Amino acid sequence: MIRRALLSLSLAAFSMSAHGDEAVIRAAFPNTAIQTVDCALAAPLCEVVAGKSVFYTTPDARIMVIGRVFDLQLGRSLTDDRLDALDGGQASVRTASVASRPPQALPGGLGQAFRPEDAIVTGEGPRHLSVLADPGCPYCAQLADAVIALGDVQADVYLVGTVGGRAIPEAVYCARDPETALYQAYMRALQPGASCERAMAVARNERAARQLGLSGTPILIRDDGAIRYGMLPPEELDAWLKGAE
């Protein structure tokens, strides 16, 4: 009897905590259209679904995690399972590298999965790189500043909606001047607008990234296929690009 009472109290406490966590997380992302918050599936992290994007936070919403979460006992990616469900089970077949670790190089370049016409061309110059970015990612904004600071780099940017959903990246693609709209989005000065055919680029980019095992933003890809994860200040970006020369 006592044991049953303790179990009931424990379950009640868990239920109250889960609801409390969800309220805290929703309050921490007021501009994100959150569909579901699940603090049990990948505990101690909470899975957050916004549109067709998935990210994770700690229950207090202090730490945000963008990437794949694996269940080692099941031997599968919980993130990919969710993304497949959001895509109606039609997500692209994933490469073996997804099950182990992110790729460190793409010898075939992005052309094996991404469409060149889905790139937003920023900057200009003789040097070139491709970037997987999210307008809601502050490190992506810092990387854009680094590209501008170098002054001789063209960056082909492929947008995804990992952080705040697809509304803003889709608005960038639908803008009359996508490059300017992208910088506005980085400064939180772009509002969602009417959809357009080119907005489908965001979903295509997300599927292509999963197919290649790419997770998180920003991700930099050199023309020789080398990959660098995360933001680089101008001097480090300059040195990394020279590594391909």
Residue frames as qw, qx, qy, qz and C-alpha x, y, z in Angstrom:
[[0.000, 0.886, 0.463, 0.000, 0.00, 0.00, 0.00],
 [0.288, -0.823, 0.118, 0.475, 2.76, 2.42, 1.01],
 [0.449, -0.170, 0.604, 0.637, 4.80, 1.38, -2.03],
 [0.270, 0.595, 0.658, 0.374, 1.82, 2.02, -4.32],
 [0.097, -0.945, -0.257, 0.175, 1.26, 5.42, -2.71],
 [0.383, -0.629, 0.331, 0.589, 4.91, 6.36, -3.19],
 [0.411, 0.144, 0.685, 0.584, 4.72, 5.28, -6.83],
 [0.139, 0.808, 0.549, 0.163, 1.61, 7.40, -7.35],
 [0.225, -0.904, -0.016, 0.362, 3.32, 10.40, -5.79],
 [0.459, -0.352, 0.516, 0.631, 6.38, 9.84, -7.96],
 [0.336, 0.419, 0.685, 0.492, 4.31, 9.68, -11.15],
 [0.005, -0.920, -0.392, 0.026, 2.37, 12.77, -10.13],
 [0.341, -0.768, 0.184, 0.510, 5.59, 14.67, -9.46],
 [0.444, -0.062, 0.626, 0.638, 6.97, 13.60, -12.84],
 [0.233, 0.675, 0.629, 0.308, 3.79, 14.75, -14.57],
 [0.131, -0.952, -0.178, 0.211, 3.90, 18.14, -12.86],
 [0.430, -0.561, 0.383, 0.594, 7.60, 18.51, -13.70],
 [0.438, 0.221, 0.672, 0.555, 7.03, 17.63, -17.36],
 [0.126, 0.848, 0.480, 0.186, 4.25, 20.20, -17.70],
 [0.296, -0.886, 0.026, 0.355, 6.40, 22.76, -15.90],
 [0.503, -0.279, 0.516, 0.634, 9.33, 22.06, -18.23],
 [0.359, 0.511, 0.632, 0.459, 7.14, 22.51, -21.29],
 [0.038, -0.954, -0.297, 0.023, 5.88, 25.88, -20.06],
 [0.417, -0.726, 0.250, 0.486, 9.43, 27.04, -19.37],
 [0.495, -0.029, 0.622, 0.606, 10.64, 25.92, -22.80],
 [0.255, 0.714, 0.565, 0.325, 7.75, 27.53, -24.65],
 [0.170, -0.960, -0.129, 0.181, 8.35, 30.78, -22.77],
 [0.503, -0.535, 0.382, 0.561, 12.05, 30.67, -23.71],
 [0.261, 0.036, 0.665, 0.699, 11.21, 30.58, -27.44],
 [0.302, 0.560, 0.451, -0.626, 8.36, 33.10, -27.79],
 [0.397, 0.602, -0.278, -0.635, 8.91, 33.60, -31.53],
 [0.100, 0.225, -0.934, -0.259, 9.07, 29.89, -32.37],
 [0.756, -0.048, -0.139, -0.637, 5.93, 28.01, -33.41],
 [0.075, -0.281, 0.937, -0.193, 6.43, 24.98, -31.16],
 [0.688, -0.119, -0.500, -0.512, 4.16, 22.03, -31.88],
 [0.887, -0.373, -0.266, -0.058, 5.29, 19.58, -29.21],
 [0.022, -0.688, 0.628, -0.363, 7.67, 19.32, -26.26],
 [0.941, -0.163, -0.283, -0.089, 8.65, 15.84, -25.07],
 [0.127, -0.754, 0.564, -0.313, 10.86, 15.65, -21.98],
 [0.833, -0.250, 0.459, -0.181, 10.62, 11.86, -21.65],
 [0.892, 0.452, -0.029, -0.006, 11.78, 10.52, -25.02],
 [0.675, 0.468, -0.300, 0.485, 15.41, 11.68, -24.79],
 [0.519, -0.844, 0.042, -0.128, 15.64, 12.51, -21.07],
 [0.198, -0.625, -0.427, 0.623, 17.39, 14.39, -19.56],
 [0.033, -0.116, 0.319, 0.940, 16.97, 16.47, -22.73],
 [0.463, 0.543, 0.519, -0.471, 13.61, 17.71, -23.96],
 [0.341, 0.203, 0.675, 0.622, 12.77, 17.21, -27.62],
 [0.231, 0.612, 0.225, -0.722, 11.18, 20.28, -29.22],
 [0.410, 0.354, 0.702, 0.463, 9.35, 20.06, -32.55],
 [0.144, 0.666, 0.102, -0.725, 8.81, 23.33, -34.42],
 [0.581, 0.573, -0.295, -0.496, 7.31, 22.94, -37.86],
 [0.971, 0.188, -0.150, 0.018, 9.39, 20.21, -39.47],
 [0.334, 0.614, -0.555, 0.451, 12.47, 20.96, -37.37],
 [0.831, -0.474, -0.286, 0.043, 13.69, 19.25, -34.22],
 [0.277, 0.584, -0.508, 0.570, 16.02, 20.56, -31.53],
 [0.701, -0.395, -0.561, 0.193, 16.67, 19.81, -27.87],
 [0.073, -0.711, 0.282, -0.640, 16.98, 21.80, -24.67],
 [0.231, -0.032, -0.819, 0.524, 17.58, 21.13, -21.02],
 [0.185, -0.643, -0.743, 0.006, 14.35, 21.26, -18.98],
 [0.201, -0.730, -0.259, 0.600, 15.20, 24.77, -17.77],
 [0.522, 0.802, 0.237, 0.167, 15.79, 25.91, -21.39],
 [0.309, -0.849, 0.274, 0.329, 19.24, 27.16, -20.42],
 [0.255, -0.411, 0.745, 0.459, 21.11, 24.97, -22.90],
 [0.758, 0.494, 0.060, -0.422, 20.01, 24.29, -26.47],
 [0.478, -0.273, 0.771, 0.320, 21.31, 21.34, -28.49],
 [0.664, 0.579, -0.111, -0.460, 21.11, 21.23, -32.28],
 [0.176, 0.453, -0.858, -0.165, 22.03, 17.89, -33.78],
 [0.749, -0.072, -0.578, -0.317, 21.19, 14.20, -33.63],
 [0.497, -0.440, 0.595, -0.452, 20.39, 12.27, -30.47],
 [0.584, 0.188, -0.767, -0.185, 21.12, 8.53, -30.54],
 [0.811, -0.381, 0.261, -0.358, 19.64, 5.79, -28.37],
 [0.125, 0.549, -0.825, -0.050, 22.59, 3.42, -27.98],
 [0.485, -0.018, 0.831, -0.274, 20.44, 0.59, -26.65],
 [0.697, 0.543, 0.371, -0.286, 18.12, 0.74, -29.64],
 [0.536, -0.131, 0.543, 0.633, 21.01, 1.52, -31.98],
 [0.279, 0.641, 0.552, 0.454, 19.09, 4.24, -33.80],
 [0.138, 0.092, -0.068, 0.984, 18.81, 7.99, -34.11],
 [0.056, 0.610, 0.689, -0.386, 15.80, 9.35, -32.24],
 [0.099, 0.583, -0.075, -0.803, 16.16, 12.56, -34.23],
 [0.140, 0.168, -0.740, -0.636, 16.01, 10.82, -37.59],
 [0.011, -0.387, -0.921, 0.033, 12.98, 8.83, -36.45],
 [0.089, 0.681, 0.431, -0.585, 11.19, 12.08, -35.62],
 [0.115, 0.508, -0.352, -0.778, 12.26, 13.79, -38.85],
 [0.044, -0.058, -0.908, -0.413, 11.07, 10.81, -40.86],
 [0.035, 0.564, 0.792, -0.232, 7.70, 11.02, -39.12],
 [0.088, 0.689, 0.138, -0.706, 7.47, 14.75, -39.84],
 [0.149, 0.399, -0.588, -0.688, 8.30, 14.09, -43.48],
 [0.827, 0.174, 0.049, -0.532, 5.56, 11.48, -43.67],
 [0.841, -0.152, 0.510, 0.099, 8.10, 8.68, -43.80],
 [0.732, 0.648, 0.139, 0.158, 9.48, 9.97, -47.11],
 [0.226, -0.881, 0.354, 0.218, 12.83, 11.30, -45.90],
 [0.590, 0.627, -0.505, -0.069, 15.85, 10.54, -48.03],
 [0.953, -0.137, -0.207, 0.173, 17.84, 7.39, -47.35],
 [0.286, -0.908, 0.305, -0.005, 20.66, 8.20, -44.99],
 [0.597, 0.540, -0.572, 0.157, 24.27, 7.30, -45.51],
 [0.818, -0.242, -0.465, 0.237, 26.12, 4.98, -43.14],
 [0.357, 0.272, -0.345, 0.824, 28.08, 7.93, -41.76],
 [0.423, -0.553, -0.051, -0.716, 24.96, 9.22, -40.01],
 [0.870, -0.395, -0.274, -0.113, 24.94, 6.20, -37.73],
 [0.780, -0.116, -0.256, 0.559, 28.50, 6.83, -36.60],
 [0.304, -0.600, -0.110, 0.732, 29.74, 10.40, -36.77],
 [0.389, 0.859, 0.092, -0.320, 29.35, 13.48, -38.98],
 [0.821, 0.397, 0.123, 0.392, 31.40, 13.36, -42.18],
 [0.432, -0.660, 0.124, 0.602, 34.72, 15.19, -42.19],
 [0.026, -0.376, 0.518, 0.768, 34.81, 15.59, -45.97],
 [0.689, 0.511, 0.426, -0.288, 32.52, 15.38, -48.97],
 [0.418, -0.227, 0.612, 0.632, 34.71, 14.37, -51.93],
 [0.252, 0.479, 0.716, 0.441, 31.74, 14.72, -54.25],
 [0.021, -0.111, 0.021, -0.993, 30.84, 18.15, -52.88],
 [0.372, 0.261, 0.539, -0.709, 27.32, 19.30, -52.10],
 [0.451, 0.281, -0.439, -0.724, 26.20, 18.67, -55.67],
 [0.235, -0.017, -0.968, -0.090, 25.45, 15.04, -54.82],
 [0.124, -0.504, -0.814, 0.260, 22.46, 16.13, -52.72],
 [0.023, 0.671, 0.267, -0.692, 21.93, 19.91, -52.83],
 [0.502, 0.696, 0.429, 0.281, 20.58, 21.87, -55.79],
 [0.432, 0.014, 0.036, 0.901, 22.82, 24.74, -56.97],
 [0.102, -0.540, -0.352, -0.758, 19.74, 26.87, -57.63],
 [0.577, -0.705, -0.409, -0.059, 18.85, 26.63, -53.93],
 [0.595, -0.196, -0.208, 0.751, 22.00, 28.54, -52.94],
 [0.013, -0.985, -0.171, 0.022, 21.77, 32.17, -51.85],
 [0.696, 0.312, -0.076, 0.642, 24.91, 33.79, -53.20],
 [0.318, -0.940, -0.067, 0.104, 26.55, 36.22, -50.78],
 [0.410, -0.690, 0.391, 0.451, 29.76, 38.19, -51.21],
 [0.769, 0.638, -0.027, 0.020, 31.99, 38.05, -54.25],
 [0.179, -0.789, 0.575, 0.119, 35.57, 37.23, -55.07],
 [0.519, 0.448, -0.704, -0.185, 37.89, 34.56, -56.43],
 [0.044, 0.133, -0.939, 0.313, 37.59, 32.31, -53.38],
 [0.639, -0.197, -0.362, -0.650, 34.51, 30.22, -52.75],
 [0.006, -0.039, 0.935, -0.352, 32.81, 28.11, -50.10],
 [0.493, -0.408, -0.575, -0.510, 29.39, 26.64, -49.40],
 [0.085, -0.169, 0.634, -0.750, 27.61, 27.15, -46.10],
 [0.403, -0.486, -0.751, -0.190, 24.72, 25.35, -44.43],
 [0.066, 0.099, -0.368, 0.922, 23.09, 28.03, -42.27],
 [0.192, -0.661, -0.725, 0.003, 20.00, 28.99, -40.31],
 [0.038, 0.671, 0.065, 0.738, 18.85, 32.64, -40.02],
 [0.622, -0.721, -0.081, -0.294, 18.04, 31.98, -36.36],
 [0.881, -0.190, -0.133, 0.411, 21.58, 30.81, -35.60],
 [0.157, -0.968, 0.106, 0.167, 23.73, 33.62, -34.10],
 [0.573, -0.424, 0.536, 0.453, 26.96, 31.87, -35.10],
 [0.558, 0.478, 0.553, 0.392, 25.76, 31.86, -38.71],
 [0.097, 0.982, 0.148, 0.067, 25.38, 35.63, -38.50],
 [0.415, -0.782, 0.362, 0.292, 28.92, 35.93, -37.13],
 [0.654, -0.006, 0.608, 0.451, 30.21, 33.74, -39.96],
 [0.407, 0.781, 0.398, 0.256, 28.48, 36.01, -42.49],
 [0.138, -0.978, 0.117, 0.104, 30.33, 38.96, -40.94],
 [0.595, -0.469, 0.528, 0.384, 33.62, 37.05, -41.28],
 [0.615, 0.388, 0.559, 0.398, 32.96, 36.42, -44.99],
 [0.190, 0.951, 0.193, 0.147, 32.25, 40.12, -45.52],
 [0.396, -0.848, 0.263, 0.233, 35.39, 41.08, -43.59],
 [0.675, -0.151, 0.544, 0.475, 37.60, 39.01, -45.91],
 [0.262, 0.726, -0.071, -0.632, 36.16, 40.80, -48.94],
 [0.300, 0.478, -0.681, -0.467, 37.25, 38.25, -51.56],
 [0.140, 0.023, 0.986, -0.091, 35.00, 35.28, -50.81],
 [0.577, -0.087, -0.345, -0.735, 31.77, 34.16, -52.43],
 [0.219, -0.039, 0.896, -0.384, 29.64, 32.07, -50.08],
 [0.495, -0.168, -0.614, -0.591, 26.81, 29.95, -51.45],
 [0.254, -0.132, 0.680, -0.675, 24.41, 29.69, -48.52],
 [0.462, -0.245, -0.773, -0.359, 21.86, 26.90, -48.18],
 [0.328, -0.336, 0.369, -0.802, 19.25, 27.70, -45.54],
 [0.429, -0.270, -0.862, -0.004, 17.54, 25.32, -43.13],
 [0.417, -0.606, -0.039, -0.676, 15.03, 25.93, -40.35],
 [0.611, -0.060, -0.729, 0.301, 16.62, 24.09, -37.45],
 [0.180, -0.025, -0.526, 0.831, 16.40, 26.76, -34.76],
 [0.272, 0.269, 0.361, -0.851, 13.16, 28.65, -35.22],
 [0.605, 0.490, 0.602, -0.181, 11.29, 26.70, -37.86],
 [0.524, 0.236, 0.555, 0.601, 11.04, 27.32, -41.59],
 [0.164, 0.893, 0.408, -0.093, 9.05, 30.59, -41.70],
 [0.120, -0.882, 0.209, 0.405, 12.02, 32.98, -41.71],
 [0.372, -0.302, 0.701, 0.528, 14.33, 31.01, -44.04],
 [0.385, 0.520, 0.723, 0.243, 11.39, 30.57, -46.42],
 [0.093, 0.945, 0.214, -0.228, 10.80, 34.34, -46.28],
 [0.279, -0.643, 0.460, 0.545, 14.43, 34.85, -47.28],
 [0.388, 0.068, 0.795, 0.462, 14.03, 32.65, -50.33],
 [0.237, 0.715, 0.645, 0.124, 10.80, 34.42, -51.31],
 [0.127, -0.800, -0.058, 0.584, 12.27, 37.92, -50.98],
 [0.569, 0.822, 0.007, -0.026, 12.95, 40.00, -54.09],
 [0.338, 0.714, -0.550, 0.270, 16.59, 40.25, -52.98],
 [0.902, -0.318, -0.293, 0.009, 17.40, 37.07, -50.98],
 [0.624, 0.173, -0.370, 0.667, 20.93, 38.19, -50.10],
 [0.097, -0.427, 0.200, -0.876, 19.71, 41.40, -48.47],
 [0.747, -0.414, -0.174, -0.490, 16.83, 39.54, -46.84],
 [0.846, -0.095, -0.452, 0.266, 19.29, 37.05, -45.35],
 [0.342, 0.211, -0.387, 0.830, 21.27, 39.82, -43.65],
 [0.424, -0.413, 0.016, -0.806, 18.00, 41.30, -42.39],
 [0.864, -0.294, -0.356, -0.201, 17.05, 37.90, -40.98],
 [0.673, 0.044, -0.487, 0.555, 20.37, 37.64, -39.18],
 [0.065, 0.202, -0.298, 0.931, 19.58, 41.00, -37.54],
 [0.030, 0.449, 0.829, -0.331, 16.06, 39.79, -36.59],
 [0.180, 0.422, 0.019, -0.888, 14.63, 42.43, -38.93],
 [0.326, 0.060, -0.707, -0.625, 12.79, 40.13, -41.35],
 [0.589, 0.046, 0.515, -0.621, 9.21, 39.01, -40.82],
 [0.392, 0.168, 0.887, 0.179, 7.53, 35.93, -42.32],
 [0.350, 0.364, -0.175, -0.845, 5.65, 36.67, -45.51],
 [0.851, 0.305, 0.064, -0.424, 3.60, 35.01, -48.19],
 [0.707, -0.206, 0.635, 0.233, 4.94, 31.68, -49.34],
 [0.493, 0.674, -0.342, -0.430, 6.28, 31.06, -52.82],
 [0.957, 0.229, -0.174, -0.038, 7.53, 28.18, -54.91],
 [0.483, 0.564, -0.536, 0.403, 11.16, 28.84, -54.01],
 [0.500, -0.576, 0.414, -0.497, 10.33, 28.42, -50.31],
 [0.992, -0.041, -0.031, -0.115, 10.46, 24.66, -50.91],
 [0.533, 0.589, -0.507, 0.337, 14.25, 25.04, -51.00],
 [0.333, -0.571, 0.558, -0.502, 14.31, 24.96, -47.18],
 [0.902, -0.105, 0.317, -0.274, 12.73, 21.50, -47.03],
 [0.863, 0.454, -0.192, 0.109, 14.99, 20.29, -49.83],
 [0.218, 0.690, -0.549, 0.418, 18.07, 21.58, -48.02],
 [0.580, -0.446, 0.527, -0.434, 17.05, 19.85, -44.79],
 [0.972, 0.108, 0.162, -0.130, 16.53, 16.54, -46.57],
 [0.687, 0.606, -0.320, 0.242, 19.84, 16.90, -48.42],
 [0.100, -0.683, 0.578, -0.435, 21.67, 17.65, -45.17],
 [0.787, -0.267, 0.460, -0.312, 20.25, 14.54, -43.54],
 [0.932, 0.361, -0.036, -0.015, 21.16, 12.46, -46.58],
 [0.539, 0.618, -0.419, 0.389, 24.79, 13.57, -46.28],
 [0.722, -0.349, -0.471, 0.368, 24.85, 13.20, -42.50],
 [0.224, 0.334, -0.165, 0.901, 25.24, 16.94, -41.89],
 [0.424, -0.705, -0.568, 0.017, 23.79, 18.21, -38.63],
 [0.391, -0.677, -0.193, 0.593, 23.83, 21.65, -37.02],
 [0.398, 0.796, 0.159, 0.427, 24.76, 25.10, -38.29],
 [0.550, 0.712, -0.262, -0.349, 26.88, 26.70, -39.50],
 [0.833, -0.091, 0.470, 0.278, 28.69, 24.08, -41.57],
 [0.202, 0.803, -0.354, -0.435, 31.34, 25.19, -44.05],
 [0.871, 0.154, 0.429, 0.187, 32.30, 23.16, -47.12],
 [0.108, -0.644, 0.454, 0.606, 35.33, 24.01, -49.22],
 [0.673, 0.518, -0.281, -0.447, 35.47, 23.32, -52.95],
 [0.326, 0.397, -0.858, -0.006, 37.81, 20.38, -52.28],
 [0.710, -0.294, -0.594, -0.238, 35.13, 18.79, -50.07],
 [0.351, 0.017, -0.656, 0.667, 36.72, 19.62, -46.70],
 [0.410, -0.712, -0.465, -0.331, 34.20, 20.35, -43.94],
 [0.217, 0.140, -0.519, 0.815, 34.44, 22.64, -40.94],
 [0.361, -0.653, -0.657, -0.108, 31.75, 22.73, -38.26],
 [0.382, -0.730, -0.334, 0.459, 31.00, 25.99, -36.46],
 [0.184, 0.981, 0.050, 0.027, 31.85, 29.65, -36.80],
 [0.743, -0.023, 0.021, 0.668, 35.34, 30.85, -37.76],
 [0.089, -0.860, -0.032, 0.502, 36.65, 34.39, -37.19],
 [0.542, 0.812, -0.129, -0.176, 38.05, 36.11, -40.31],
 [0.021, 0.716, -0.695, -0.069, 41.70, 35.14, -39.76],
 [0.504, -0.133, 0.850, -0.076, 40.88, 31.46, -39.16],
 [0.707, 0.559, 0.378, -0.214, 38.46, 31.39, -42.09],
 [0.363, 0.836, -0.363, -0.194, 41.16, 32.90, -44.29],
 [0.169, -0.521, 0.836, 0.026, 43.69, 30.25, -43.21],
 [0.634, 0.133, 0.743, -0.172, 41.19, 27.42, -43.68],
 [0.663, 0.700, 0.139, -0.224, 40.31, 28.56, -47.19],
 [0.207, 0.785, -0.566, -0.142, 44.01, 28.80, -48.06],
 [0.545, -0.287, 0.786, -0.054, 44.32, 25.15, -47.09],
 [0.763, 0.436, 0.471, -0.067, 42.65, 24.26, -50.38],
 [0.381, 0.879, -0.218, -0.189, 45.10, 26.30, -52.47]]
